[in-house]
Amino acid sequence: MPILYVRGRDLYAMAKYANANEELLSMALAGYERAKAKIDEAITQIRAHLGQHGPGRPKASADGAGQAAPRSRVLSASARRRIAAAQRKRWAAIKKEKANARRPKRKLSDAGRKAIIEATKKRWAAFHKAAKAQKKTSKPQARKAAVKTMKAGAAQEAAATA
């Protein structure tokens, strides 16, 4: 047993009672094993009362004694092909259903397109008019006024189309 923490004079006491410690530990181990057996028995009784069975088929032991683990099932090549074909068929049906569920693409009407073109031309005309006025005055306040006029025109136009 490794010594984790020893004060000076306790080392002598530990050496003197080393055999006593081993006996004490072996007795404690035996007691714990008995307690564990009682607990395991109580657990199995409770499970039986609840209708639960054990953990299932036991695995094969390393030395070969006891029950052998169940072998995994092996499918034939034709069975695998049938399963794969069925799965492909299921996926094709799902993909077809998704393709049919898509919304149709929206189209712009001629009247709507014409309204957008007119509004764009009007905005550009206001912009060019403001730029022309800016060149004539070329003062900072005149520039700000031109931009303000352009923004106000765009806001009015947006309100009119909405």
Kinemage of the C-alpha trace (Angstrom):
@kinemage 1
@onewidth
@group {chain A} dominant
@subgroup {mainchain}
@vectorlist {calphas} color= white
{ca met a 1} P 0.000 0.000 0.000
{ca pro a 2} L 1.585 3.329 -0.985
{ca ile a 3} L 2.125 5.915 1.701
{ca leu a 4} L 0.392 9.107 0.684
{ca tyr a 5} L 1.190 11.337 3.663
{ca val a 6} L 3.474 10.545 6.578
{ca arg a 7} L 4.538 12.733 9.458
{ca gly a 8} L 7.892 12.089 11.072
{ca arg a 9} L 7.052 9.716 13.967
{ca asp a 10} L 4.093 8.092 12.163
{ca leu a 11} L 6.507 6.284 9.833
{ca tyr a 12} L 7.657 4.048 12.706
{ca ala a 13} L 4.067 3.294 13.720
{ca met a 14} L 3.112 2.396 10.175
{ca ala a 15} L 6.035 0.010 9.818
{ca lys a 16} L 5.204 -1.622 13.153
{ca tyr a 17} L 1.547 -2.194 12.235
{ca ala a 18} L 1.980 -2.969 8.527
{ca asn a 19} L 0.787 -6.556 8.973
{ca ala a 20} L -2.162 -5.358 11.057
{ca asn a 21} L -3.139 -2.955 8.283
{ca glu a 22} L -3.089 -5.760 5.707
{ca glu a 23} L -5.285 -7.932 7.920
{ca leu a 24} L -7.652 -5.036 8.507
{ca leu a 25} L -7.874 -4.321 4.777
{ca ser a 26} L -8.518 -7.959 3.896
{ca met a 27} L -11.305 -8.132 6.501
{ca ala a 28} L -12.803 -4.893 5.168
{ca leu a 29} L -12.672 -6.289 1.633
{ca ala a 30} L -14.471 -9.459 2.698
{ca gly a 31} L -17.148 -7.384 4.435
{ca tyr a 32} L -17.667 -5.175 1.398
{ca glu a 33} L -17.929 -8.216 -0.869
{ca arg a 34} L -20.638 -9.680 1.387
{ca ala a 35} L -22.484 -6.350 1.342
{ca lys a 36} L -22.183 -6.201 -2.453
{ca ala a 37} L -23.640 -9.714 -2.757
{ca lys a 38} L -26.612 -8.683 -0.592
{ca ile a 39} L -27.175 -5.554 -2.669
{ca asp a 40} L -26.990 -7.522 -5.949
{ca glu a 41} L -29.533 -10.014 -4.599
{ca ala a 42} L -31.866 -7.174 -3.583
{ca ile a 43} L -31.553 -5.619 -7.054
{ca thr a 44} L -32.459 -8.897 -8.798
{ca gln a 45} L -35.496 -9.332 -6.505
{ca ile a 46} L -36.687 -5.789 -7.269
{ca arg a 47} L -36.218 -6.311 -11.017
{ca ala a 48} L -38.133 -9.585 -10.850
{ca his a 49} L -40.920 -7.801 -8.983
{ca leu a 50} L -41.020 -5.076 -11.647
{ca gly a 51} L -41.058 -7.636 -14.453
{ca gln a 52} L -37.637 -6.709 -15.801
{ca his a 53} L -35.369 -9.479 -16.873
{ca gly a 54} L -31.607 -9.472 -16.921
{ca pro a 55} L -29.393 -7.521 -19.291
{ca gly a 56} L -29.925 -10.029 -22.092
{ca arg a 57} L -27.889 -12.823 -23.547
{ca pro a 58} L -24.450 -12.951 -21.924
{ca lys a 59} L -21.413 -12.456 -24.105
{ca ala a 60} L -18.984 -15.300 -24.701
{ca ser a 61} L -16.155 -15.426 -22.231
{ca ala a 62} L -12.553 -15.092 -23.344
{ca asp a 63} L -11.646 -18.682 -22.472
{ca gly a 64} L -14.469 -20.077 -24.605
{ca ala a 65} L -16.580 -21.369 -21.723
{ca gly a 66} L -20.196 -20.295 -21.455
{ca gln a 67} L -22.603 -19.240 -24.169
{ca ala a 68} L -21.348 -18.027 -27.495
{ca ala a 69} L -22.297 -14.544 -28.665
{ca pro a 70} L -24.926 -14.541 -31.416
{ca arg a 71} L -23.548 -14.305 -34.923
{ca ser a 72} L -24.533 -11.345 -37.032
{ca arg a 73} L -26.937 -12.040 -39.880
{ca val a 74} L -25.496 -12.132 -43.349
{ca leu a 75} L -27.660 -10.948 -46.225
{ca ser a 76} L -27.368 -12.411 -49.658
{ca ala a 77} L -26.366 -10.204 -52.571
{ca ser a 78} L -29.867 -10.397 -54.072
{ca ala a 79} L -31.429 -9.331 -50.749
{ca arg a 80} L -29.074 -6.338 -50.556
{ca arg a 81} L -29.999 -5.397 -54.150
{ca arg a 82} L -33.725 -5.576 -53.340
{ca ile a 83} L -33.271 -3.416 -50.239
{ca ala a 84} L -31.198 -0.860 -52.172
{ca ala a 85} L -33.774 -0.707 -54.988
{ca ala a 86} L -36.597 -0.177 -52.496
{ca gln a 87} L -34.660 2.611 -50.793
{ca arg a 88} L -33.928 4.306 -54.146
{ca lys a 89} L -37.644 4.114 -54.962
{ca arg a 90} L -38.549 5.741 -51.620
{ca trp a 91} L -36.030 8.558 -52.155
{ca ala a 92} L -37.281 9.149 -55.711
{ca ala a 93} L -40.838 9.530 -54.402
{ca ile a 94} L -39.689 11.997 -51.736
{ca lys a 95} L -37.685 14.048 -54.272
{ca lys a 96} L -40.626 14.092 -56.698
{ca glu a 97} L -42.934 15.306 -53.924
{ca lys a 98} L -40.509 18.094 -53.014
{ca ala a 99} L -40.154 19.155 -56.664
{ca asn a 100} L -43.936 19.450 -57.036
{ca ala a 101} L -44.207 21.484 -53.839
{ca arg a 102} L -42.038 24.359 -55.148
{ca arg a 103} L -43.776 27.683 -55.686
{ca pro a 104} L -43.874 28.987 -59.255
{ca lys a 105} L -41.468 31.780 -60.089
{ca arg a 106} L -43.069 35.214 -59.905
{ca lys a 107} L -43.245 37.263 -63.112
{ca leu a 108} L -43.308 41.038 -63.416
{ca ser a 109} L -46.319 42.390 -65.271
{ca asp a 110} L -45.896 44.848 -68.139
{ca ala a 111} L -47.664 47.597 -66.157
{ca gly a 112} L -45.400 47.035 -63.158
{ca arg a 113} L -42.286 47.074 -65.334
{ca lys a 114} L -43.450 50.297 -67.008
{ca ala a 115} L -44.061 51.947 -63.587
{ca ile a 116} L -40.576 51.027 -62.394
{ca ile a 117} L -38.966 52.414 -65.559
{ca glu a 118} L -40.873 55.703 -65.251
{ca ala a 119} L -39.966 56.083 -61.592
{ca thr a 120} L -36.282 55.410 -62.336
{ca lys a 121} L -36.270 57.985 -65.144
{ca lys a 122} L -37.912 60.531 -62.839
{ca arg a 123} L -35.295 59.929 -60.113
{ca trp a 124} L -32.433 60.259 -62.568
{ca ala a 125} L -33.937 63.455 -63.996
{ca ala a 126} L -34.130 64.924 -60.470
{ca phe a 127} L -30.562 63.843 -59.814
{ca his a 128} L -29.253 65.408 -63.011
{ca lys a 129} L -31.221 68.586 -62.363
{ca ala a 130} L -29.703 68.829 -58.871
{ca ala a 131} L -26.215 68.156 -60.261
{ca lys a 132} L -26.688 70.895 -62.864
{ca ala a 133} L -27.794 73.338 -60.160
{ca gln a 134} L -24.818 72.360 -58.066
{ca lys a 135} L -22.377 73.143 -60.869
{ca lys a 136} L -23.902 76.596 -61.312
{ca thr a 137} L -23.729 77.543 -57.627
{ca ser a 138} L -20.847 75.278 -56.511
{ca lys a 139} L -21.409 76.311 -52.916
{ca pro a 140} L -21.539 73.672 -50.148
{ca gln a 141} L -25.034 74.722 -49.070
{ca ala a 142} L -26.303 74.457 -52.637
{ca arg a 143} L -24.899 70.920 -52.845
{ca lys a 144} L -26.682 69.943 -49.649
{ca ala a 145} L -29.909 71.425 -50.982
{ca ala a 146} L -29.587 69.433 -54.207
{ca val a 147} L -29.102 66.159 -52.344
{ca lys a 148} L -31.997 67.031 -50.034
{ca thr a 149} L -34.229 67.746 -53.026
{ca met a 150} L -33.274 64.461 -54.607
{ca lys a 151} L -33.990 62.494 -51.404
{ca ala a 152} L -37.337 64.234 -50.937
{ca gly a 153} L -38.344 63.363 -54.503
{ca ala a 154} L -37.410 59.732 -53.960
{ca ala a 155} L -39.426 59.604 -50.735
{ca gln a 156} L -42.497 61.100 -52.417
{ca glu a 157} L -42.197 58.641 -55.240
{ca ala a 158} L -41.912 55.703 -52.876
{ca ala a 159} L -45.004 56.868 -51.020
{ca ala a 160} L -46.901 57.233 -54.298
{ca thr a 161} L -46.054 53.692 -55.487
{ca ala a 162} L -46.889 52.105 -52.118
